[in-house]
Amino acid sequence: MLFSRNGSILPMEEAVIPLRNVEYSYGFSAYETVRVFHRKPLFLEDHIGRLLESARIIGLVHPFSRGDVTPWTSKLIRELPDEVFNLKILLIGARDPAQCQLILLPLSPVFPEKKSYTQGVNVITFPHERMFPHAKILNMFPSYYAYKKAFTEGGYDALLLNRRGCITEGTRTNFFAIKGAVITSPPAEEILEGVMRKHVLAVAEKNGFQVRSRDIPLTDIATYDGAFITSTSTKILPVSRIDDTELAVPEELRRLMKGECALG
């Protein structure tokens, strides 16, 4: 297996970070996960744009640009044997911008069981507000802890609750509630706006759904017809239970899931 570091294709055995790398240890890095389908990186320009914006938000100065990442990605994909996989783009900071690293790492994603798309998945809630909601960075211990807690309790993910008791997002997903043909998303200023979220909402509007942005208190969940989450790997995944609240998979959500086929 191969990976890319600053445009050079190298054997996976060299994909290491020294323990003395303080910036990596402290999470001073931005990253993206891109789905590669039939050797085509889906929504690559969106992911690169968010990567660069994440670096800007946390003050990570580096020498890389879109003009670097796009051809380096194509170059690595051509060298890999698989047609379907995830590609992690990792931008590691350094005191000297010239020492920053742009790493492209192929990963084998773990997809949900097929029945999860018809029956939904269970999730838990966890109180946490991220410091930089719009930056996708490696300083992720609270999210890791919440996800691990969800996993040990048989859940698929943990939904984060802000200090007002409102659901913002999952540790690795975006969250939505649905009632009839109205989809409600938490306010954009409080979440990491996922690339898949952007495209799912565009598909929803094209298919006659109304999309609105507002707080979603956990106490109001039972008033909705259902809920779902989105991510690069899973696209749309219904939620069948949040903590102790059971949810149905409504027909309007199934209609939306049929429309998402255009997403690849």
N, C-alpha and C positions, 0 to 999 in steps of 0.2 A: 504494500500500500504506500501511496505517496501523499505528500502535502506540499504547500507552497509557503515560503518565507520571503517576503519582500520581492516577490516575482520569481524566485528560484525554486525549481521543483526538486524536492529532496526526499529521501526514504523516511518513512514514518518513525524509524528509530531515532532520528535526529529532532523529533518534535518534543523538545524538552525545554523547561524554564529553570534556571539555577535557583536554588533556595535563597540565595543572596539578592535576588531581584526584588527590591523593596516595593517598587511600583506594582508589580504583579501581586505580591503578597497582600498589599493593602487595597487591592481591587481598583487601582488607577488604570482601568482599561475599559474599552467599549467593545461591544460585540453584536453580531447579528447571526441569525440562523436562516439560511436560504434553502428552500426545497428545490431539489433538482429532479425534474421529471422528464424521462426520455432524453436525457442529456441537456435539457433546457433549464437554466436557472429561472425560476418563476419570480417575477416582480423584482428583479435584481436591482434596477435603478432606485426603486423605493427603499430597498434595504440599505444600499450604499448611502443614499441621502440621509437616512436616519442614523447610520453609523457615524457619519461626519458631524451631524447635529449633536449626537450624544457626546462626542469628543469636545465639541465647542462648549457645551453646557458645563462640563466638569473642568474646563481649562486645560485639556490635553492637547498641547501643540505638537504637530507632527508634519512630515513632509509629503504625505500621501494625498491623492486626489481621485476623483472619479476616473480620470484618464489612466490611473494605475490599476485600480481594483477591477474594472471591467475586463481588460485584456488578460490580467493575471488569472481571473476566474475562468475564462474561456480556455486558457492554456492548460490549467490543471484538469478541467473536465475532460479535455481531449486525451489526457494521459491515463485517465482512470477507466477500469474495466466495467464498472457498474453504470446502469442507466438511470436508476432511481436511488437517491440518497439525500441526506441533508448536508449542507456545507456551512460550517461555522466560520465566520469571518471575525477574527480577533485582532483588535488594535491595542497593542500594549504600550503604555506610556513610558517615558524616560526623562531624566533631568535634562539631557541634551536631546532635542528633537531629532537629531540625526541618528540617534540610537534607538528610536522607536521601531517596533516590529509590526508588520501587517501579515498575519498568518491566516491561511486558508486550510481548514481541516475537515476532511470528509468524515461523516458520521453515519452510522446505521440507525435510523430512528425506530423507536418502538411505537407502533400504532395501536390504538384501542381495538378491542375485539369488535367484530362486525355487529354483534347484537347491541353494542353501546350506541350505535347510530339509530337504532329503532326503539330501544328501551331507555336510553339515557344513562348517565353516570351519576354517582353520588359525590357530593363535595361537602367540605366542612367550612367553617368561617374562622378567621384568625385576626385579632386586632393588630394592625400595623399600617403605618403611613410611610411610604418611601420618601427619602430626602429629595431626590431629583426625579419626579414622576415621568418626565419626558426623556430621560436618559437611560439607555439600556446598557448598564455597566455591570462589572463583575463583583462589586461589593454587595453580595446577595445573601448573607447569612440569615437574616430574618425570613426571607422567602424560602430558603433551603429548609430551615427549621419547620416552617409552616407546612411545606410540601411533605416533608418526612412524617409529620404528625398526621396529615391526611392519609398518607400511604399506610401507616401502621393501623389506622382505623378503617381501612378498606375503602378509602375515598380516592377519587381520580385527581383532585386538586384541592387547594385551599383558597377560598375567596377572602380577600383582605377587607377589613372593616376600618373606616376612618373613625375619628374621635366622636363623630355624630351618630355612629352606629349605622352608617350607610356603606353598602357594598361598592368598592371601587373597581377591582380587577382580581384576577387569579394570580398565583405566583408565576405562572407561565402562560396565561390565557387572558383574553378580554371577555367581559361578562355582559350579558344582555337579558332583559326581561321582555316578554311579549304578551300582549293582550289583544285579541282579534288580529287585525292587520297593522297594529301599532307596535313598533319596536322601541324600547327605551334603553338608552345607553347612559352610563354615569358621565358626568361632565368631563369634557376632554382635558380641561386644565388639571384634573386630578389623576390622570391615568397615563400609562404609556400607550399611545395610539398604535396598535398593532398594524402591520402591513396587511394581514389577512382581514382584520377588522375593517379597514378602509375599503377593500374590494367587496367584502360581503355586504356592507351597507350600500355600496353602489348598485350591486345586483338587487338588493331589496327594493330600492327606490324604482329601479327599472321594472320590477314586478308588482308595483302598486302598493308597496308597504309605505307607511308613514314612519319616519325616523325622528325621534325626539331625544334631547339630551337633558337629563335632570337627575337629581338624587334618587337613589333606590334604597330606602331604609330596609334593613333586614326584617323589621316588623311588618312591612307591607308585602312581602313576597307572596303570601297566600292570596293576595288580591289579583295576582296576574294569572294568566292561563298557563304559562310555562316560562322556561328560561333556557338559555344556551350559552355556550362558550365557544371561542374561536382561537385558533393558533395556526402557525405555519404548517405543522405536520398534520393536524386533524381537520382543518377547515371548520365546518359547523358541527358541534357535538351537543346534543340535548342534555339538559340536567334533569334528573329524575328525583333528586332529593338534596336539600340544603339543610345541614344539621338534622333536625327532626321533622322538617316540613317536606311532605311528599308533593311532587309536581307531576303533572301529566305531560305528554308530548303532543301538543295540539296540532290540528290539521294545518293551520296556517304556518306553523313551524316546518312541518313536513313539506309544504309547498315551497317554502323558502329553500329548503335543502335540495329540492329538485332543481331549483334555479341556479344553485351554486355550481352545477356541473361545468359551467363555462370557466370556472376558476382553475381548472387543470388538476 
